[in-house]
Amino acid sequence: MNMITRMILRRAAFAGLSVSALATLSACNPDGGYSRGYRREVEVYREPAPAYRPAPDDYRPAPPDTYRPAPEAYRPPADTYRPAPEAYRPPADDYTPAAPLPGETVSEEIPYEPAPREAIQTYENDLNPHGSWVDDQEYGRCWVPRGRPADWQPYTQGHWVNTNEGWSWLAEGDEAEWGVVTYHYGRWNRHPRHGWLWVPGTTWAPAWVAWREGGGYSGWAPLPARMTYRNRVDAVYVDRYVPADRFVYVEARYIGEPRVRSHFVRNDVTIINRTTNITNITYVNNRVVNRGVSVETVERASGRRYEPVRYQQVATYEDARRERAAGRFVAYTPTTVAKADTEYRERVQRRATEAEVQYKERVARRVDEKQDYRERVERRADESEAAYKARVQRRAADDAAEAAAKNQRVERRATETEAAYKERVARRAAEDAAAQKKAAAEAAAKTDRVERRATESEQAYKERVARRAAEDAAAARVNSGKTPVAQPQNDRGARLAAEQAAAQKAAEQKAAADRAAQNERAQRRAAEDAAAAKQKAALDQQAERERMARRAAEQDAAAKAAANNAAAQRAADQKAAAERAAQNERAQRRAAEDAAAKKPAVDSGARSRAADNAAAQAEAERQARMARRAQEEAAAAKGKGGGGNAAAAEEADKAARVARRAKEAEDAAKAKAAEDAAAGGRKPR
């Protein structure tokens, strides 16, 4: 099996392709290549057709004499006719169907198989009088009717009859001789040289045509040979393989009328644009049912009833001609053709069964591979988780050791600062005590000097007074017998007054000198006290700054420890959330796989998309909540540690990155949800 086929099978398996579709896809081309007529399709879910209900046993067809031909065809007045706005240009005879649109889903298609030789011999015996046989390069032996005009195409000379299998084409005129075969078996292809040629088939149908309806008109066109399907044929295939110019249109009221050819409208672009494809060919109880235009629409438009008629199966061409000439509706089913059709269906079913078995084996193998992959992923996740926890613990231990070392340094610095401060205080106290002792000693010495000087002055004064008194007494004794002389007494008084004034002046000078010395000492002491106070204030400020620095360091260490704890907690929360998300994802994936094994692929694809969208939205919301929580914690840490906290700034940056990632994840989830919602109507997962 080549790479292209493996890729197709893989995409089909994940897109929800049905088991039978993949089985037939593989069985039709075992070597994995593309064969002629083979195309991969995906089935569109449609409501099943109503079950076939056979007519009651007391059913009786209408007698022949109750038939009334339709009145002459209605011809509208000439002035009511309006030509088409533009001429419709049909495609060339070598029309190639358009490629499937993106997201287009169709049922499984199987390659065309030529009818067996026995069936072709039967057809040759029946059709040789009415045409010729040619060999086509693609479809082999084909039949061309004789004497058809240039603008002729199949299913145009006759009328439609309502049956239990849908509208059946009843050929008229010379086509009635060979229409019992060519209008109910095989397909019609447009050949550039031979015109319309019939490709033999073995499956009987009321009519192998496609249908369009709308705007009061109904149209049909023959199906080509490449449209061979095992399950059904609907509008998707027709739009791909049948061009619009192949359809002939009539008003809905003329569908069941004889000589319907007289009401044909061709290549009218207005009608083409108003109509839509309603082809719906299915298999019910091994019978082909071609619904086409609803009988109710035709009855409502024509105003008459179209009761379903029964076919009478005949095995020979002569019986078919005879019954048809008698006015009965027949289904010509030769024995060789019926046998070939049965064998063909058995081959297709056998291939489908084998392909289904192969598909189940591939699915089981893929399930095992997915299980192995999940185990590897879980093992790697466990290993990554263990490594992550080890890194987190190691980083936490390093941070704790660093914080402890920093605290020790801070405590040591604080102890050294306090010891130095106490030493300076003790030194200043000793200096103050020494200065006070020195001042006391100087004061005592000054007091001694003053007292000594006072004692000396008083002693000298007393001596002088005593001396003077002695001198006066001696002088008095000398002069006791003489005439008193006034002049010496005056001289002594003057001398005594001068001595007293000098002593008084010396005492005043001494007192002034003492006062000046005392003032000088007071000023010196004041200067010393001011210097000591200034130095003490500076030391107090330095100690306060050191205490503030120590407190700031302690706050930084506490903030960093809190940030580390918060980071560890967030990491643990993220890991737990990731584990829960992984568990939920695994549970959803297993539930989706179980549901896919029990229910249709389309429902499984829808549930899988819904689950993926819900999981992506929940993950985006979780990341947004984590981002908000990280921002709040970073803001709290920043407010606690101050504007200069580096740890808080780092946490703020981390929170911003988490918020940005959460925003990106939320945008990606929304884009994925929108893409899945847009792809929901095109291609199931």
Buried (B, 14 or more C-beta within 10 A) or exposed (E): EEEEBEEBBEEBBBBBBBBBBBBBBBBBBEEBEEEEBBBBBBBBEEEEBEEEEEEEEEEEEEEEEEEEEBEEEEEEEEEEEEEBEEEBEEEEEEBEBEEBEEEBBBBBBBEBBBBBEBBBEBBEEBBEEBBEBBEBEEBBBBBBBEEBEEEEBBBBBBBBBBBBBBBBBBBBEBBBBBBBBBBBBBBBBBBEEBBBBBBBBBBBBBBBBBBBBBBEBBBBBBBBBBBBBBBBBBBBBBBBBBBBBBBBBBBBBBBBBBBBBEBEBBBBBBBBBBBEBBBBBBBBEEBBBBBBBBBEBBBEBBEEEBEBBBBEEBEBBEBBBEBBEEEBBBBBBBEBBBBBBEEBBEEBBEBBBBBBEBBEEBBEEBEEEEEEEEEEEEEEEEEEEEEEEEEBEEEBEEBEEEBEEBEEEBEEBBEEBEEBBEEBBEEBEEEEEEBEEEBEEEEEEBEEEEEEBEEEBEEEEEEBEEEBEEEEEEBEEEEEEEEEEEEEEEEEEEEEEEEEEEBEEEEEEBEEEBEEEEEEBEEEEEEBEEEBEEEEEEBEEBBEEBEEBBEBBBBBBEBBBBBBEBBBEBBEBBBEBBEEBEEBBEEBBEEBBEBBEEEBBBBBBBBBBBBBBBBBBEBBBBBBEBBBBBBEBBBBBBEBBEEEBEBBBBBBEBBBEBBEBBBEBBEEBBEBBEEBEEBBEEBBB
